[in-house]
Amino acid sequence: MSKVEEFLTPAEEKEIISAIRTAETNTSGEIRVHIEATSDKEHYKRALEVFHLLKMDNTKDANAVLIYVAVKDHKFVIYGDKGINDVVPKNFWDTTKDVIQNQFVKGNFKQGLIDGILKAGLELKTHFPWQTDDINELSNEISK
């Protein structure tokens, strides 16, 4: 098995997808998780590349968030689209990063992702509240 396949069990992946659905009930924002073993590129640049590959830059309000994890590299990036970054303070993602990191250092990867996803949903709710006409613009599945 590869590092990516060992990172989360199928049951843990289902719990993470459920957390994405829960987080998105509070906000019109879209949240995705991408997991890969490693990257030859700087992790922020790779996260941006994945963001575009997943067509996350095509949401109506430019309010998608990617949580990118490079398992073997022990790195993760939270990347928010332009619509978010235009309206939030510079350190907006620090609290989300902290809740993920607090669990990751303990080896609690599933819980770190769940906590980060739910925190991101709450953070986004302030600037991008859920609207009655909202549709789920992006898949909630974890990409690899």
C-alpha positions in Angstrom: 0.0 0.0 0.0 1.1 3.5 -0.7 1.5 6.3 1.9 -1.7 7.9 0.5 -3.8 4.7 0.9 -2.5 4.1 4.4 -3.2 7.7 5.5 -6.9 7.2 6.0 -9.2 4.2 6.1 -12.3 4.1 3.9 -14.4 4.6 7.0 -12.3 7.6 8.0 -12.7 9.1 4.5 -16.5 8.7 4.8 -16.3 10.7 8.1 -14.3 13.4 6.5 -16.8 13.6 3.6 -19.6 13.9 6.2 -17.7 16.7 7.9 -17.5 18.6 4.5 -21.2 18.2 4.1 -21.8 19.5 7.6 -19.5 22.4 7.2 -21.1 23.4 3.9 -24.5 23.6 5.5 -23.3 26.8 7.2 -21.8 28.5 4.2 -22.0 29.0 0.5 -18.3 28.2 0.4 -17.0 25.0 -1.0 -14.4 22.8 0.8 -12.3 20.0 -0.7 -9.5 17.8 0.6 -6.7 16.5 -1.7 -4.2 14.0 -0.5 -1.0 12.9 -2.2 2.2 11.2 -1.1 4.7 13.9 -2.0 5.4 16.8 -4.2 8.6 17.8 -6.1 7.2 21.4 -6.1 7.0 23.8 -3.2 3.8 22.8 -1.4 1.9 26.0 -1.7 2.6 26.0 -5.5 1.4 22.4 -5.7 -1.8 23.2 -3.7 -2.5 26.1 -6.2 -1.9 23.7 -9.1 -4.3 21.1 -7.6 -6.8 23.8 -6.9 -6.9 24.6 -10.6 -6.8 21.0 -11.7 -9.9 20.3 -9.5 -11.6 23.3 -11.1 -12.1 24.9 -7.7 -11.5 28.3 -9.2 -14.8 28.1 -11.1 -17.2 28.6 -8.2 -19.8 31.4 -8.5 -18.4 33.5 -5.6 -14.8 32.4 -5.8 -15.1 31.0 -2.3 -13.7 27.5 -2.5 -11.1 26.2 0.0 -8.6 23.4 -0.6 -7.0 21.5 2.2 -3.9 19.9 0.5 -1.9 17.2 2.3 1.4 15.8 1.2 1.6 12.7 3.4 5.3 11.6 3.1 6.4 15.2 3.2 4.5 15.9 6.5 3.1 19.1 4.9 -0.3 20.6 4.4 -1.6 23.8 2.9 -5.0 25.6 3.2 -5.7 27.5 0.0 -8.6 29.9 -0.3 -9.9 31.4 -3.6 -9.7 35.1 -4.5 -13.3 35.8 -3.3 -12.3 34.7 0.2 -8.9 36.4 0.3 -10.4 39.7 -0.9 -12.6 40.0 2.2 -10.8 38.3 5.1 -7.8 39.4 7.3 -4.4 38.2 6.3 -4.2 35.7 9.2 -7.7 34.3 8.5 -6.6 30.7 8.0 -4.3 30.6 11.0 -6.9 29.2 13.4 -7.9 26.5 10.9 -4.3 25.6 10.4 -3.7 25.4 14.1 -6.6 23.0 14.7 -5.4 20.7 12.0 -1.8 20.9 13.1 -2.7 20.2 16.8 -4.2 16.9 15.7 -1.6 16.0 13.0 1.3 16.2 15.5 -0.5 13.6 17.6 -1.0 11.4 14.6 -4.7 12.0 14.5 -5.0 12.7 10.8 -8.7 12.0 10.4 -9.6 14.2 13.4 -7.2 17.0 12.2 -9.0 17.1 8.8 -12.4 17.0 10.4 -11.6 19.7 12.9 -10.1 21.8 10.1 -13.0 21.3 7.8 -15.6 22.3 10.5 -13.5 25.3 11.5 -13.2 26.4 7.9 -17.0 26.1 7.5 -17.5 28.3 10.6 -14.9 30.9 9.5 -16.5 31.1 6.0 -20.0 31.4 7.4 -19.3 35.0 8.5 -18.4 36.2 5.0 -20.2 33.7 2.9 -23.4 32.6 4.7 -25.5 29.8 3.3 -28.2 31.0 0.9 -31.5 29.3 0.1 -30.5 29.1 -3.6 -27.1 27.6 -2.9 -26.1 24.5 -4.7 -23.2 22.2 -4.1 -20.8 23.3 -6.8 -17.9 20.9 -6.1 -17.7 17.3 -5.2 -17.2 16.5 -1.5 -15.1 13.4 -2.3 -11.5 13.4 -1.3 -9.2 13.6 -4.3 -5.9 11.8 -4.6 
